[in-house]
C-alpha cells in the first residue's frame, strides 16, 4: 500500500468513527431529554384527585406538621401528624403541601418518607362505578375467541360547577391467568347530558386457561377501581 492510499484509508476510517460517534451522541442526548421530560411530567404532582376527596398518607408521627395552601385563594390549613388523612380537598385547583418532620429519632422512622414540599392537583370532576350492575353481552368461556364482547358498567359523573360537558372515555383492562383480552371504549368521548351514564367497552381476544378475571376500570385521574368477577372461567 502506498503512503497516499494508507492515509486515504486511515482518513476514511476516522470519518466513519466520527459519524458513529455523532450518531450515538445525538441518540443518547435525545433519549436523555425524553426521559427528563417524562420525569418532569410524572413528578409535577404528588397526586391527582377529584374534589372533596382525601389522600391516605398512612401512619404519620404526631410531631410532624403539615401546611396545605390553596394556590388560588392563598389560604392555608395547618395539621399535625395523621390529621392529614382526614383533610378534604374541597375546591378544584393546585395545592402546595409542606411537610415538616419535627421528631428526633434514634432509629428509623415508622412512617413513609415524604418530600418537604409537593403539589396536589384537584380536578373539578369525579367518577364512580356501580359494579353491582356490570353486564356482559356474551358468556365468558375458556377457549372462545371474542371480537365484539361488550362490557357495560353504570357510572356516576359529577362536575362541581357543571361547566364540563365533554370528557374522554377512561380506559379499562382485563387481567387473569392465560388471559389475552384487549378492551377499548365503545364511545371515545362522554357527553355529560346527565350525571348517570352507562360506560361500554368492546373486548376482543381469548381466555386460554381456567381463571378468575379482574377488570380494572380507570377514573379520570388514572386511578384504578377493580371489579373481581366472582365466578371462575371454565
N, C-alpha and C positions, 0 to 999 in steps of 0.2 A: 504494500500500500504506500502510495506516495505521501509526502508531507501534506500536500493540499487536500487529498482525499481523506487523510486522517483527521485533519482539522474540520473538514466539512461534516464528517460523520460525528465527530465529537460535538460540534455545534448543534447538529440535528437532535442528538440525544438530549442535550441540555434544554433545547426548546421543548421537547416532549415532556421532560421532567417539570419544566416551568409551567406548562399548560396543565398537567395533572395537579400540580401544587395549587394553582389558581382556582381550578375547578373544585378541589377539596375545600379550599378556604371559603369559597362562595357558598358551598353546600353547608359547611359547618356553621358559617355565620347566619345563614337563613334558618337552619334548624334551631340554633340558639335563640334567635329573635322570636321565632314562632313559639318556642317553649316558654320564653319570658312573657310573651303576650298572653298565652293561655294561663300562665301562673298568675299574672296580674288580674285577669278577669275572674279567676276562681277565688282569689284572695281578696277581692274587692269588698265582699260582705261575709261576715262570720256566718250569717244565716239569713235566709229569706222566708218570711212567714206572711200570714194574712192578718188583717186587722182583728183585734180582740183576742188574739192567740197568745200563748205563753211559750217560754223556752225552758226546757228542763236542763239545768246545768249540773244536776246531781248534788251530792253532799258537799257543802262548802263550809269552811271553818267560820264560826260565828264572829271571829275577829276581823274577817275580811270585809271590805266595804265596796259598794258599787255606786257609780254615778251614771244615771241614764238621762241623756239630754236629747230632746226633740229638736232636730236641726231647723225645722220650720218655725216653731214658736220660741225656740231657745229656752224653754222651760226644762228644769232638771228635777229628778227624783233621786233621793239618797236611800240606799238599802244596805242591810247588813247580812252577811253570810248567805244562808239558803233562802232568805226572803225574795231573792231574785227569781226563784222558781214560781212564785205566785204573782209576779208582776205581769199585768196585761198590757200589751202594746196596742192601745185602743185606736190610735189615729194612724192612717197611712203616712208613709214618708220614711226618712232616714233618721235613725237614732244612733248617736255616739255613746258608746258604753265604755266607762273606765273602771278598771278593776285594781284594787289596792290590797295586797297581802300584808297584813299588819302583825300577824302572829310570828313568834320566833320559835322555830322548830329545831329540836336537837337531831331529829331523824328526818325521814321522808314525809311529805305532806300526804294526807289521806284523801285528797280531792284532786281533780284534774288540774293540769297546769293551763291557766288562761292567759291570753295576751293582755298586756296592760291597757291597751286601747283597741277597740274594734268597732265595726259598724253593723247594724242590723237593718235590713230593708223590710218594710211592712207594706204589703200590697193592699189595694182597695177592694179586692175581690177574693172570695173564698169558695171552695168546692168541697162538698161532702157526698159520699156514695151510700146508697142503700143496698148493701149486699144481700139482704134478706129476699130481694126480689130479682136477683140475677137470672136471666133466661138464656137458653141455648137453642138455636134454631134446629139443631140436629143432635142426635145421641152421640156422646163421646165414647169411642171404641178403640181398642188397640188394633193397629194394623191398617186402619182405614185412612185413605188419602183425602184430606179435606181441601177444598178450593174455595168454598163460599159459606163456611160456617159463620153465623152471625151471633155475637155475644152482646146482649143488651143489659144495661145496668141503669136504674134510676139515679139521678144526681140532683142535688140542690146547689144552685149557683147564686150567690148573694153579692151584690155590688153595694158598697157603703153609701154611695150617693146616686146610684142608678145612671151614672154617666157613661158606663161601659156598655156598649150594645153588641159588640162582636169580639170573640176570643178564638185563638187557635185551639183545636181539639187536643186534649192531652193524650199522651201515648199510653199503651198497655203492652205487657209482655206476659208470656206463659212459661212456667218452669216445671220440670219434673224429670225423672229418670228416663232416658231414651226419648225425650220429647223434642221434636223439631217443628214447632209451630211458630208462625210469624203472624203478628197482629197489626192491623192498620185501622185507623178511624174511618168509618164509612163516610162521614162528613168531615172535611178538613177544618171547617170553621163552625163555631157555635154562635147562632144568632140568639141573643138574650131577649126574646119576646116574653119570657116568663122565667121565674126562678127555678121551677121544676122542669127538668129536662130528662130525656132518655138518650144516653150515650150508647152508640152502637159501634162495634168493632168487627171487621171482617178478618177471619182467621184461616190460614192455609198451612198445609203441612201434614205431618203424621205423628202418631204416638206409637212408638215401637216396642215399649215394654209395659208390663203391668206396673202402675204407678199412681201416686196421688199427684194432683195438679195444684199449682199455686198460680194465681192470677194477680199480677202486680199492676195496679191502676195508679197512674201518676196524677197529682193535682197540678195546679198552675205554678206552684213553687218547686216543682220537680221532686216533691216528697212522695214516697210510695205508700199506698194503702193496699194491703194484701188480702185477697179473698182466697181461702183454702177450700177447695171442693171436698165435701165430707166423704163421698164415696170413692173407692178405688177404681181406677180404669182397668178393665179386664178384656 
